[in-house]
Every structure is written in structure tokens, then in C-alpha cells.
Amino acid sequence: MVNVTQVLEVARAEVGYLEKKTNSQLDGQTANAGYGNYTKYARDMDAISGFYNGRKNGFDWCDVFVDWCFVKAFGVDTARKLLCQPEKSLGAGCRFSANYYKEKGQFFTKDPKPGDQIFFWNSSKTDVAHTGIVCGVDGGYVYTVEGNTSAASGVIANGGGVAEKKYSLTNSRIYGYGRPAYDADAPQQTRFSLSMALLRRGSKGESVRALQMLLLGNGFSCGKWGADGDFGKATETALQEYQRQNNLTPDGVAGPLTWSALLGIGR
């Protein structure tokens, strides 16, 4: 099963990693920090025969980071399909990576979704120069995890680390979004371990994640982190609005009637 949350969890776990000044101590989170563009991400991708058209360690690595997250989450073959990349691809380069999505009809310039690959123009808007993974969309903003950037505001295309970022959806530097074909894009096909348990604010776990995916599939935002398995205020608000629109008591509690409506039972 190819679930978008798998790659988001991998990406978030890497926040704080710093690139290295030399090709050593690559697995250390902050050890040997510098600006030599040496990373564990490129090292691991270089070890996969035929993934890229050549070795990438020591070169700009924002796109390599994205590809590494997909390989870590889904394995080589599935990652390559989701990223729309052929064997021996040029996908370590942002412009080429974006074009692979375009060739498959999976590139969009608005309405991003969690799990999309976001691409940015360079400062002169003459080339695609940076990329990351969309981790959330909420309140007019898109939230990302990016490699080779920094936590400073704005597009930082060579910042030396993995960081969480936030941009206005109207930011002129956003080039567009490549959209992998996750199975979870179709909630009715998504399998979860759930028991239709009574859920409310403060609940956590796979049943909450299932509830959030169903709400997202019906067009209700659960906050910037999407289906994270944590029933917070944003999920409660989304559930209340769903209940109002479906003639259910808008108490923000997922009980039997709400589950039945979400799952289409009895229709």
C-alpha cells in the first residue's frame, strides 16, 4: 500500500540534518557540518545502480533528498514510479525532475496536496532551482520539508540543511507541484486498521489517521500536517463542518453515525 503519510514521516524525521564539508561522518545529524554538498542522501542514492545517470555526492542535493525520502518510504521500484522517473534518470536536477511529472500529466501550478513535490524558480525565474516535499496546506500557506535549505524565510536554494518551511500559496517563486500517484489519493481504496472507535479531540493512532484521510477525501482540511494520526483542533473543526453539511450533530466526535456517513454504509 502506497500511503502519502509514509513519505511525510520519513521527511520530517530528517529535519535538522546538516550537509558535510567532506565526504565523512555522513550519518551524523550535525557532525562535520560544512558546505561541501556531501550527504548520506546522495551516498545512498549513488549506491542504487542505475537510479541516476551518474554519481551525485558532492553536488547540490535538494532533489536527491526528495528522491531518498521516497526510496526510504517505498523502496526503489515504487519510488521511481511515484517520481515518474526512468532508470538512469536526470532526476537529481530540479528542472528535469519537474519535466518527468509533466510528461506523465502529473504536474500542477495550483492547489497543492500533502505529498506533492514542490518546485521553485531561481531568483531571476530563468530556471527551476530548488525543490522539496509538501507536508501540509492550510490557511493560504503551503508547508514543506526541504533539503539543502535553511530555516530562514523565503526560498533558500543552497542553505546546507534539512528544514521545515512555510510559503504563501501565491509566492511568485513557486514554479509548481509534481503529484505522485499515491494509493491514498482515493480514500475508498485505502486500508486502515480501525474499529470505528469513538474518537474525539485528543485521540491518537491509526483510527484517527483513517478519519482524517476520509475527511481530506471529502474536501475538509485537517490542518497543515494532514493525516498525522493526532486528533487536534483542526481535525475537530473539519469534522464539525462535515457533520453540519451531512445533517449530523456537529459535536466534533466521530461516533457510529458519523463513521457510517463517512464510509458510505447504508447508502
FENSULVEN-V771598 format. One record per residue. N is the residue number from 1. SS is DSSP state (a for helix, b for strand, c for the rest). OMEGA is omega in degrees with one decimal (999 if undefined). NEAR is the number of other ideal C-beta (glycine too) atoms within 8 Angstrom. Layout:
# FENSULVEN-V771598
n=N ss=SS omega=OMEGA near=NEAR
n=N ss=SS omega=OMEGA near=NEAR
This chain:
# FENSULVEN-V771598
n=1 ss=c omega=-176.9 near=6
n=2 ss=c omega=-176.0 near=9
n=3 ss=c omega=-176.9 near=9
n=4 ss=a omega=-177.5 near=13
n=5 ss=a omega=-179.1 near=12
n=6 ss=a omega=-178.0 near=10
n=7 ss=a omega=178.3 near=13
n=8 ss=a omega=179.0 near=16
n=9 ss=a omega=177.6 near=9
n=10 ss=a omega=-177.1 near=11
n=11 ss=a omega=-177.7 near=12
n=12 ss=a omega=-179.2 near=10
n=13 ss=a omega=-177.6 near=6
n=14 ss=c omega=-178.2 near=12
n=15 ss=c omega=-178.9 near=10
n=16 ss=c omega=177.3 near=9
n=17 ss=c omega=179.2 near=12
n=18 ss=b omega=176.6 near=9
n=19 ss=c omega=-172.1 near=14
n=20 ss=b omega=179.3 near=15
n=21 ss=c omega=175.4 near=8
n=22 ss=c omega=-176.7 near=8
n=23 ss=c omega=177.8 near=8
n=24 ss=c omega=-178.7 near=7
n=25 ss=c omega=-174.1 near=7
n=26 ss=c omega=-177.6 near=10
n=27 ss=c omega=178.7 near=4
n=28 ss=c omega=-178.0 near=7
n=29 ss=c omega=-177.2 near=6
n=30 ss=c omega=-177.5 near=7
n=31 ss=c omega=174.8 near=7
n=32 ss=c omega=-176.6 near=9
n=33 ss=b omega=179.2 near=9
n=34 ss=c omega=-176.9 near=9
n=35 ss=c omega=178.6 near=7
n=36 ss=c omega=-179.1 near=10
n=37 ss=c omega=174.3 near=12
n=38 ss=b omega=-178.0 near=14
n=39 ss=c omega=173.6 near=15
n=40 ss=a omega=-178.1 near=8
n=41 ss=a omega=178.9 near=11
n=42 ss=a omega=177.4 near=16
n=43 ss=a omega=-178.1 near=11
n=44 ss=a omega=179.1 near=10
n=45 ss=a omega=176.8 near=15
n=46 ss=a omega=-178.4 near=10
n=47 ss=c omega=179.6 near=6
n=48 ss=c omega=-176.1 near=9
n=49 ss=c omega=173.7 near=4
n=50 ss=c omega=178.6 near=5
n=51 ss=c omega=177.8 near=12
n=52 ss=b omega=179.2 near=12
n=53 ss=c omega=179.4 near=5
n=54 ss=c omega=-177.6 near=4
n=55 ss=c omega=-173.4 near=6
n=56 ss=c omega=-178.6 near=12
n=57 ss=c omega=-176.1 near=11
n=58 ss=c omega=179.6 near=8
n=59 ss=c omega=177.5 near=9
n=60 ss=c omega=-164.7 near=7
n=61 ss=c omega=-178.9 near=15
n=62 ss=a omega=-179.6 near=15
n=63 ss=a omega=175.7 near=13
n=64 ss=a omega=177.6 near=15
n=65 ss=a omega=178.7 near=16
n=66 ss=a omega=-178.0 near=15
n=67 ss=a omega=179.0 near=15
n=68 ss=a omega=179.4 near=11
n=69 ss=a omega=179.4 near=13
n=70 ss=a omega=177.9 near=13
n=71 ss=a omega=179.6 near=14
n=72 ss=a omega=-176.3 near=7
n=73 ss=a omega=-167.4 near=10
n=74 ss=a omega=-173.9 near=11
n=75 ss=c omega=-171.0 near=6
n=76 ss=a omega=-172.7 near=8
n=77 ss=a omega=179.8 near=6
n=78 ss=a omega=178.0 near=9
n=79 ss=a omega=-179.3 near=13
n=80 ss=a omega=178.6 near=12
n=81 ss=a omega=-179.0 near=8
n=82 ss=a omega=-179.4 near=12
n=83 ss=c omega=178.9 near=15
n=84 ss=c omega=-175.7 near=11
n=85 ss=c omega=173.8 near=9
n=86 ss=c omega=172.6 near=6
n=87 ss=c omega=-178.7 near=6
n=88 ss=c omega=-173.4 near=7
n=89 ss=b omega=172.7 near=13
n=90 ss=c omega=-170.9 near=8
n=91 ss=c omega=173.0 near=12
n=92 ss=c omega=176.6 near=14
n=93 ss=c omega=-172.7 near=8
n=94 ss=a omega=-178.0 near=13
n=95 ss=a omega=180.0 near=8
n=96 ss=a omega=-180.0 near=11
n=97 ss=a omega=177.4 near=19
n=98 ss=a omega=-178.9 near=15
n=99 ss=a omega=177.0 near=8
n=100 ss=a omega=175.7 near=15
n=101 ss=a omega=-179.6 near=13
n=102 ss=a omega=-179.7 near=9
n=103 ss=a omega=180.0 near=7
n=104 ss=c omega=-178.1 near=7
n=105 ss=c omega=-175.7 near=5
n=106 ss=c omega=179.0 near=11
n=107 ss=b omega=-174.9 near=11
n=108 ss=b omega=-179.6 near=10
n=109 ss=c omega=177.5 near=6
n=110 ss=c omega=176.9 near=5
n=111 ss=c omega=178.5 near=4
n=112 ss=c omega=176.2 near=11
n=113 ss=c omega=173.7 near=11
n=114 ss=c omega=-178.0 near=12
n=115 ss=c omega=174.4 near=11
n=116 ss=c omega=168.9 near=13
n=117 ss=b omega=-178.0 near=15
n=118 ss=b omega=179.2 near=14
n=119 ss=b omega=-177.4 near=14
n=120 ss=b omega=169.4 near=14
n=121 ss=b omega=164.5 near=13
n=122 ss=c omega=-173.4 near=11
n=123 ss=c omega=179.8 near=6
n=124 ss=c omega=-180.0 near=5
n=125 ss=c omega=176.8 near=7
n=126 ss=c omega=-179.7 near=5
n=127 ss=c omega=175.5 near=6
n=128 ss=b omega=-166.9 near=12
n=129 ss=b omega=-175.3 near=8
n=130 ss=b omega=-177.5 near=15
n=131 ss=b omega=177.2 near=14
n=132 ss=b omega=-179.0 near=15
n=133 ss=b omega=176.2 near=15
n=134 ss=b omega=179.1 near=16
n=135 ss=b omega=179.0 near=14
n=136 ss=b omega=177.4 near=11
n=137 ss=b omega=-176.1 near=13
n=138 ss=b omega=172.2 near=10
n=139 ss=c omega=179.1 near=4
n=140 ss=c omega=-178.9 near=6
n=141 ss=b omega=171.7 near=11
n=142 ss=b omega=-177.3 near=13
n=143 ss=b omega=-173.0 near=13
n=144 ss=b omega=161.2 near=13
n=145 ss=b omega=-175.6 near=14
n=146 ss=b omega=171.2 near=14
n=147 ss=b omega=179.6 near=15
n=148 ss=b omega=179.0 near=15
n=149 ss=b omega=172.6 near=17
n=150 ss=c omega=-178.6 near=8
n=151 ss=c omega=178.4 near=7
n=152 ss=c omega=-179.4 near=6
n=153 ss=c omega=179.4 near=2
n=154 ss=c omega=-179.5 near=5
n=155 ss=c omega=177.9 near=9
n=156 ss=c omega=-170.1 near=9
n=157 ss=c omega=-180.0 near=11
n=158 ss=c omega=-171.9 near=8
n=159 ss=c omega=171.5 near=10
n=160 ss=c omega=-179.6 near=11
n=161 ss=b omega=174.7 near=13
n=162 ss=b omega=-175.4 near=11
n=163 ss=b omega=170.6 near=12
n=164 ss=b omega=-177.1 near=10
n=165 ss=b omega=-179.9 near=11
n=166 ss=b omega=179.9 near=7
n=167 ss=b omega=168.6 near=11
n=168 ss=b omega=177.9 near=7
n=169 ss=c omega=179.7 near=11
n=170 ss=c omega=179.5 near=5
n=171 ss=c omega=-174.0 near=8
n=172 ss=c omega=179.0 near=6
n=173 ss=c omega=179.6 near=11
n=174 ss=b omega=179.8 near=12
n=175 ss=b omega=179.2 near=9
n=176 ss=b omega=-171.9 near=10
n=177 ss=b omega=169.9 near=13
n=178 ss=b omega=-173.8 near=15
n=179 ss=c omega=174.5 near=12
n=180 ss=c omega=-177.9 near=12
n=181 ss=c omega=177.4 near=7
n=182 ss=c omega=173.5 near=10
n=183 ss=a omega=-175.5 near=9
n=184 ss=a omega=173.1 near=13
n=185 ss=a omega=178.2 near=7
n=186 ss=c omega=-172.8 near=8
n=187 ss=a omega=-177.3 near=10
n=188 ss=a omega=178.8 near=6
n=189 ss=a omega=-174.8 near=6
n=190 ss=c omega=180.0 near=12
n=191 ss=c omega=178.9 near=4
n=192 ss=c omega=171.0 near=9
n=193 ss=c omega=-178.2 near=4
n=194 ss=c omega=-178.4 near=8
n=195 ss=c omega=-175.8 near=4
n=196 ss=c omega=-177.5 near=7
n=197 ss=c omega=174.0 near=8
n=198 ss=c omega=-176.1 near=6
n=199 ss=b omega=177.0 near=10
n=200 ss=c omega=-179.4 near=10
n=201 ss=c omega=-177.0 near=9
n=202 ss=c omega=177.3 near=5
n=203 ss=c omega=179.1 near=10
n=204 ss=b omega=173.4 near=7
n=205 ss=c omega=-174.6 near=7
n=206 ss=a omega=177.8 near=9
n=207 ss=a omega=175.9 near=14
n=208 ss=a omega=178.2 near=14
n=209 ss=a omega=178.3 near=13
n=210 ss=a omega=177.8 near=11
n=211 ss=a omega=-179.0 near=14
n=212 ss=a omega=179.1 near=15
n=213 ss=a omega=177.9 near=13
n=214 ss=a omega=176.7 near=11
n=215 ss=a omega=178.3 near=14
n=216 ss=a omega=179.3 near=13
n=217 ss=a omega=177.0 near=9
n=218 ss=c omega=174.4 near=9
n=219 ss=c omega=-178.4 near=4
n=220 ss=c omega=-179.1 near=10
n=221 ss=c omega=176.0 near=8
n=222 ss=c omega=179.3 near=13
n=223 ss=c omega=-170.6 near=12
n=224 ss=c omega=-179.0 near=11
n=225 ss=c omega=174.1 near=11
n=226 ss=c omega=-176.9 near=15
n=227 ss=c omega=-176.5 near=12
n=228 ss=c omega=178.2 near=10
n=229 ss=c omega=-178.3 near=10
n=230 ss=b omega=-176.1 near=8
n=231 ss=c omega=179.6 near=12
n=232 ss=c omega=-177.3 near=8
n=233 ss=a omega=-177.6 near=7
n=234 ss=a omega=177.8 near=11
n=235 ss=a omega=177.6 near=16
n=236 ss=a omega=179.1 near=12
n=237 ss=a omega=178.6 near=9
n=238 ss=a omega=-179.3 near=14
n=239 ss=a omega=178.8 near=15
n=240 ss=a omega=179.6 near=11
n=241 ss=a omega=175.3 near=10
n=242 ss=a omega=-179.4 near=14
n=243 ss=a omega=177.9 near=13
n=244 ss=a omega=-175.8 near=8
n=245 ss=a omega=-178.7 near=6
n=246 ss=c omega=174.4 near=7
n=247 ss=c omega=175.6 near=3
n=248 ss=c omega=177.3 near=10
n=249 ss=c omega=-174.9 near=5
n=250 ss=c omega=-176.9 near=8
n=251 ss=c omega=179.6 near=6
n=252 ss=c omega=179.2 near=10
n=253 ss=c omega=177.9 near=9
n=254 ss=b omega=177.2 near=11
n=255 ss=c omega=-175.7 near=7
n=256 ss=a omega=-178.3 near=6
n=257 ss=a omega=179.0 near=8
n=258 ss=a omega=176.7 near=13
n=259 ss=a omega=-179.0 near=11
n=260 ss=a omega=178.5 near=9
n=261 ss=a omega=-178.5 near=10
n=262 ss=a omega=-177.3 near=12
n=263 ss=a omega=178.1 near=8
n=264 ss=c omega=179.7 near=7
n=265 ss=c omega=178.0 near=7
n=266 ss=c omega=179.4 near=4
n=267 ss=c omega=999 near=3
